[in-house]
Amino acid sequence: MYRITRIAIALCALIFAACTDADFEYASERCTFFFNNGVYQDATLQSALNPMSPGVFCNIYEGTESGRRFIYFANNQRQSSRQEPAGEDARRTFTLGLYNKSGIIVGFSNLSSPTTLYIYDSQCPNCYYKTQTMSHRLTMDTRGFATCPTCKRQYDLNNRGITSNGKKLLRYRGSTTGPLGVLSVSN
C-alpha cells in the first residue's frame, strides 16, 4: 500500500511538472470557426492573416440581416466587409467567442519574430466576469489596442492581450495557412 501511494504521488508530481505557462495561455471556453478565405477572398480578413503585415487585427462575428446569415469582418485599419456563407460553409455551425455572442479578434503580433498569430475573444473579460453579460464588445484602434466601452480598460493585442489592471483577454487556439488560405479556430 505504501508503495502504491509513493507511485501515485510521483505521478502527480510528474504531471504538474509537465505543465508550462503555455498550458495556461489559452482559454478553456469553447470557440470553433473554419473559414476558407481562398474561396471568399475577403480583403478585410486577408489583411489580418498576412504575417508580413503584423499589427493588423480583424474582429470576426456572426449575424443576420433579413433572415440571411453573414460573417462580418472589421479590422483595426477601419476596413470592414461581410460574407454570406455558401454551400458547405452555410451548413457549418460556429462558436465565435463566449456563447457565440461576442466574436473573435485575429491577427499577427508586431512584437515577435517570427510573428505570432493571436486569436482573442472580443469581449472584455473583466466586465464579463463581473456582470455575466455580453454587452462589452471591444473596439480596436490602429495602434493595436482594444478598449472596453464600459470599464475603459485597454488591452494590448500585440502583447498577449494584457492590460495594466485586470485579467488579460481570453485567447483561443488556431492557425492559418495564409491570407488567402484557411483560418481554423478550435478550442
N, C-alpha and C positions, 0 to 999 in steps of 0.2 A: 504494500500500500504506500509506504514511504517513497519507494522508487517511482511509482506512477505519479505521485504528487510532484516530485522533483522534475520529472519529464514534462508534466503539464506546465509548470512554472517556467521551465526553459523554453518551451514552445511559445508561450505568451510573450516572454521577453524577446524572442527572435522576431515574432510578428510585429511588435511595437517598434523594434529597432529598424525594421524594414520600411516603416512609414517615413516619408520625407515631406518637406514643405510642399512639394508638388501635389501630394495626395490631398492637401487641404486647399489647394489653389482653386479648385472647381466646385461649383455649387452642387448640392445633392438634388435640387429641384429638376423636374423633367423639362427637357427642351428638345424638340425634334424639328428639323427643317431640311429639305432637299430641294435645291433649285439649280437647274442646268442653264446657266447663262449663255451657253453655246447655242441654245435654241432661241432664247428671247433676246439676247444681245442688248440687255438693258445697260445704258451708258452710266446711270447713277450708281448701280451696283458695281459695274466694271471699274469705276474709279476707286472704290474701296478695296477691291480684290486684287489690285495691282501692287505687288511688293516693291515696285520701282517708284511708287508714289506714296510712301509712308506718311502717316498723319491724316489721311483722308478716311473718315468713318461714315458708315451708312446705317441709318435706322431702318429696320425692316419690320413691317407689321401687316396684319391681315384685316380686311374689312369688306363691306358690301355696299354696293350702290344699285338701287333699283332691283334688288334681289340677285344681283350678279356679284360673284366673289372676285376680289382683287388682292394682289400683293402690292403694297406701297413701299417705295424706296425714297429716302430723303437723306442726302449727305450733308456733312458739315461745311461744304463749299456752296451751299444754297441751291443745289440742284435737286430736283425731285421728279419722280415718274411713277407709273403704276403698270402692272402687267396682269392680265386676266389668264389664270392657268387654263391650259387646254389639254385635251387628250388624257393621257395617264396622269399628268400633273393635276388635273381637275379632280381626280378621284383620291388624291393623297390628302391625308389629314396632317396638319401641322400643330405643334405646340410651340408657339413663338413667345417665350418668356413665361413669367408667372401666370399660371392658369390661362394661358393663351390670350391674355388681355394686353400686355404691355409692349410686346415686340422685343426685338434684339438689336444690338448695335454691333457691327462688324467692321474690322479694318486692321491695317498693319501699323505697328508702333514705329515711331521715328526715333526711338531711343535705343534700339538694339541692332546689332549686326551679327548674323543675318537678322532681317526683320522678323518680328513675331506677329502672327495672326491672333487678334483678340476678338472674342465673342462675348458680349455682356448682355445682361438683361437691361432694358431701357427704363426700368422702374427704380425710383430712389429706394434703396434698401432700408435706409434709416426711417423714412416716413412709412414705408410699407410695414415694417416690423412693429412700429409704434401704433399704427391705426388699422392694419389689416385691410386697407382699401387700395384699389388700383387707380387712384387719381393723381399719381405723382410721376408722370412720364417726363423724362429728362429732355432738355433742349441742348443742342450741341452748338459750339462756336467754332470758328475757323482755326483756332489755336489748338484744338483737340481736347477741350474741356466740355464736360456735360454738367449742366446745372439743374438742380431741382427747383421748380417754380414755387414750391411750398416752403421748404426749410432753407433754401438758397445755398445749400452745400454745393461745392464744385468737386467733380471727380475727374482725375487725370486719365483720359482714355489711352494715352501713350505709356502710362506707367502703372499697369495692372489695375486700373480703376480705383486707385487710392484717393482718399480725401483727408484733409488735415484734422477733421474732427468727427469720427464715427466709423461705421462699417464701410468697407470698400464695396464696389459693385459686384453683383453676382456674375461669375464667369462660367461659361459653358465650354465644353469640348467641341472641336470641329476642325474642318480642314477645307482647303480649296485647291482645285487643280489649275487655277489661274483666273485672270479677269474674264475670259470667255469660256470658262470651264464650269465645273460643278462646285457648289458650296454645299457642304454637308455638315449639319449640326446634330449631334446625338449625345445627350446627357442622361 
